[in-house]
Amino acid sequence: MPFVDTSSLETIERLPGWFGRYFHSESMTFAHYDFHRGASIHEHFHPEEEVYEVIEGELEVTIDGASQIVRPGVVAIVPGGAHHSVKALTDGRAIIVDYPRRGGFAGG
């Protein structure tokens, strides 16, 4: 599958206020999210490295107790095994990539 039309993927509300479209490459998982102000992702961890790239809006990302605002031009890189949480400060859109490929998501 060398090309993916993300607009044709099913949208799933994975958590309240987080509407995602998911696909996988051979070694990575991709999530294209629309998020709503006030939506959050509880503190958690997983073995995969995870990268948050905000396209529109602002997220507050906390990684192992350190928080920073992530907006267009600022990327959050969560090391595998690091405790992290996210809070949407505005409505917006983000792309989140996990490496290696992460199970438990649509199609994967």
C-alpha positions in Angstrom: 0.0 0.0 0.0 2.3 2.8 -1.2 -0.5 5.5 -1.1 -3.2 6.2 1.4 -6.1 8.6 1.0 -6.6 9.5 4.6 -9.9 11.2 3.8 -11.4 7.8 2.9 -10.5 6.2 6.2 -13.2 5.6 8.9 -13.2 8.2 11.7 -13.2 6.7 15.2 -13.7 8.6 18.4 -11.0 6.8 20.3 -11.4 9.0 23.4 -13.9 11.7 24.1 -13.0 14.6 21.8 -10.3 12.7 19.8 -11.5 11.7 16.3 -8.9 9.6 14.6 -8.2 8.0 11.2 -5.6 5.3 11.4 -3.4 3.4 9.1 -0.1 1.4 9.2 3.0 1.1 7.2 5.1 -2.0 7.6 6.8 -0.7 10.7 4.8 2.4 11.9 1.3 3.3 13.0 -0.2 6.7 11.9 -3.1 8.5 13.5 -4.6 11.7 12.0 -6.7 13.3 14.7 -9.1 16.1 14.9 -9.3 17.2 18.6 -11.7 19.4 20.6 -10.7 22.0 23.2 -10.6 20.4 26.7 -10.2 16.8 25.4 -7.5 14.9 27.1 -5.5 11.7 27.0 -4.9 10.2 30.4 -1.4 9.5 31.6 -0.1 6.2 30.2 2.9 4.6 28.7 3.7 2.0 26.0 6.9 0.5 24.6 6.6 2.4 21.3 8.2 5.7 20.6 5.5 8.3 19.7 5.7 11.6 17.9 3.1 14.4 18.1 3.0 16.8 15.2 0.3 19.5 15.6 -1.1 20.8 12.3 -3.6 23.3 13.8 -4.2 24.4 17.4 -2.4 23.7 20.6 -1.8 20.7 22.9 -0.2 20.6 26.3 1.9 17.5 26.3 3.5 16.2 29.5 6.3 13.6 29.2 7.7 12.2 32.4 6.4 15.2 34.4 7.7 17.9 32.0 5.0 19.9 30.2 5.2 22.0 27.1 2.8 23.6 24.6 2.9 21.8 21.2 1.7 23.8 18.3 2.5 24.0 14.6 6.3 24.0 14.4 6.9 22.3 17.7 7.0 18.5 17.8 6.7 16.3 20.9 8.8 13.1 20.9 7.8 10.6 23.5 10.4 7.9 24.2 9.2 4.4 24.4 8.2 3.6 28.0 7.9 7.3 29.0 4.8 8.3 31.0 2.8 10.9 29.1 -0.5 12.7 28.9 -2.1 15.3 26.6 -4.6 18.1 27.0 -6.2 20.0 24.1 -5.9 23.7 24.7 -7.8 24.5 21.5 -9.6 22.7 18.8 -7.2 21.4 16.2 -5.6 18.7 14.2 -2.5 16.5 14.8 -0.7 13.6 13.3 0.7 11.0 15.8 3.1 8.4 14.7 4.2 5.3 16.7 7.3 3.2 16.0 7.4 0.3 15.9 3.9 -0.5 14.6 1.3 -0.4 17.4 -1.4 -3.0 17.8 -4.9 -2.2 19.0 -5.7 0.5 16.4 -8.0 0.2 13.5 -6.6 -2.0 10.8 -3.7 -3.1 12.9 
